[in-house]
Amino acid sequence: MSLPLMATGVAVGAWLAYAWLPHLATPACTWRGPRGARRVALTFDDGPDPAWTPRVLAGLARLGVPATFFLVGERAARAPDIVRDMAAAGHEIANHSWSHKSLWLLSPARTADEIGRAHELLGDLAGRAPRHFRPPWGMVNAAMFPALWRWRERCVFWSIQTEGLRPRSPAAQAAHLRRRAHAGAIVDLHDAEGLAGAPARLLAALPVMVDELRAAGYDPVTVTELLDGVSHLA
């Protein structure tokens, strides 16, 4: 084997060990809450978005629903008042990295910085350090786990995603959640426009989804309330 081929093989092997094999450890992350209590956590990714997040907050206020927002640090830095409004309304602030870069593409030092910078800023804005981290696009690397241990954050994925990489109408999103709803569900929603039109579709679907969850006996709570069994009414 030629030296260039050997070097390529070594590089591919190193990348697999760093960025792909750690996915074997993601079962240790949180994908859902306890199966007993009929509770679900509504989570929102990629904000705060100045145009859409205030509308989502207003919708949640009308519905009387607490939620968990996985925020991007650099976006929070540009909209600090929205983050403060979230915290004041009783919503949970969680970490979605500083710049929403795929962890597959980041070095260990950059990974630690992405998690740590967002952790510190969000804690300052919310008045309480975030306890949970969701990796952008669900992609992890080997450096993520020690960084989360350092910042005492828990890795949280989701068990239901109402809209993924392809657009789904509000009615289809509500129907998907209706079919998949279960005790301990962590529902992944988006209040920022990573996928074109996603926040508008979410806003149209949200009242139906919440009404149907409640009609089925589910209580929407934050991620911390779901996992730790506390009540936002306490």
N, C-alpha and C positions, 0 to 999 in steps of 0.2 A: 504493500500500500504506500502511495506517495505521501510525502510530508503534508502537502495541502489537504489531502483527504483525511489524513490522521488528525490534523488540527481541526478540521470541520467536524469530525466524529467526536472529538473531545468537547468541542464547543456545544454541540447538540446534546451530548450526554450531560454536560454541566447544566444546561438550561432545563433539561427534563428533571434533573434532581432538584433544581432550585424552584422551578415554577409549576411543574406538572405533578410530580410525586407528592408534594404537600397536599394536593387535593384528596389524597387518601386519608388525610387527617381531619378533613372537614366534618365527618360524622361526630367529632368531638365538639364541633360548634353547635349552636342552638338553631334548630330548624323549626321547632314547634314548642308549645308550652305543655303543661300537664294535661293528660287526657280526661281527668275527672271532671273538673269544674267547666261549666259551659261558658267559657270566656274566649274571646278572640282579641288579637291586637291588630289595629289598623296602623300601618307604617307607611310613611311617605318619603321617597328618595329624591335626591338631586337638588333640592332647594337650598336656600330660599330664593324664590323667583319673585322679583318685585311686582310683576304683573299678575301672577297667578296665586302665589302663596297667601296673600291677604284674603283672596276670595275663598280659598280652601279653609282658612281659619274662620271666616265668617260663616261658611257652611257648617263647619263642625260646631260652632257656637249655637247655631240655630237648632242643630240636632242634639246638642248636649252630649257630645262624644269627645272623650280624651283620646289623643293619638300620640304616636312617636314619630318624630321627624329626624331622619338620617340626613344631616346637613353637610354640604361641601364647604370647607373652611374658607376658601377664597371668595365664595359667593356670600357667605355669612359676613365676611369682613366688609363687603360692599353694601350690605343691608342689615346693619346691626339692630335697628329698631324692630325689624320683623322678628328677629330671634328673641329679643326681649319681650315682644308681644306674645310670642308662643309660650315662653316660660311663664309669663304673668297669667296666661289663660289656663295654666295647669297641664300643658302638653309636655311630653318628655323630649329632650334634646339629645340626639345621638350622633355619632361620628361616622361620616361617609368619606373620609380622607380630605386632604387639603385641596387637591386640584382635580379629583376624579380621573386620575390616570390609572390604567390597568396595572395591577401589581406585577403582572407577568413581565412588564417592561422596566421595572424599577430595581435599582440596586438595593442592597440591605440598608445602606445609609439613607438613601432617598425614601425607602419604605418607612423607616423609623421617623423621618422628618415629616412625611405626609400624615402619619397618624398623630405624632406628638404636637405638631403645629395646630392641627385642627382641634385636638383635645384641649389645649391650653386656651385657644381663642373662644371656643364654644363654652368652656367652663366659666370664663370671664364674663361672657355676655349673658349666660343663663343663670349665673350665680350658683351653679352646681356642676361639678365635673361630669362629663358624659360617662355612662357605664357600659355602653354598647357600641360596637363597630360593625359596619356592613361593608365588605370590600366591593368596590365598583365592579359591576357586572358579575359579581360572585367569584372573581378570579383572585386566587391567593398565591403567596410564595412562602418560602421557608423563613424569611425574615419577619413575616407578619406576626407569627405566634410569640416570639420573645418581645416584640414591640408592644403587643397587647398586654402581655404579662407586666411589662414595665409600667404601663399606664393604667393597669387594672381595669381593662375593658374586656367585655365578653364578645366573642364573634357571633353575630346573629345573621342568619339567612332568612328564609321564608318557606312556608309550606303551601301558599297559594299566591299566584301572580295573575291578576285579572287581565293585564295586558303586557305582552312581552315585546319582542322585536318587531311585531307586525301590529298595525292598528286593529282595534276591536271596538265595535260600536258600544255605546253605553248600555243598551239592552243586552248585548252579548256578554259584557263584563258582569252585569248583575246576574245573569243566568249562570255564568261560570262560577261565581262565588256561591250562588244558591246550591249548585250541585256539589261543590267541593267543601263547603263549610263543615268544620268539625271542631270539637272541643280542643282548645289549645292552639288554634290556627294563628299563624302569623301571616298577615295579608300584605303583599307588596304592591304599593300604589305609587304614583308619581305626581308631584305638584310642580315639576319643572319640565320644560319641553325638550327632553332628550329625544323622544320620538314625536314628530310633528303632530300637533293637535292633542297630545295626550292629556294635558291638564283640563282642556275644555271637555273632553269626553269623560274624564273622571268626575268633574263637577256635575255633569248631567246624571251620572250613574250613582253618585254618592248617596243621595237621599233614599233611593230605592234599595241600595245595598244595606244601609243601616236599618231601614224599616223591616226588611226581610230577615236580617240577622236577629233583630229583637223579636219579631213574630215567631221565629224558630226557637226562641229561648236563649239566645246568646247575648252576653253582656260585653260590649266593646270596652277595652281597657288599654293602658299603655303596656309596653313590653315589660317594664319592671313589675307592674302589677300582675301581669300574666305569669311571669316566671317566679316571682317571690310570693305570690298569693296575698298581696296587700290590696287595699281598696282605696280608690280615689275619693270615696265618700267618707273615709275615716278622718 
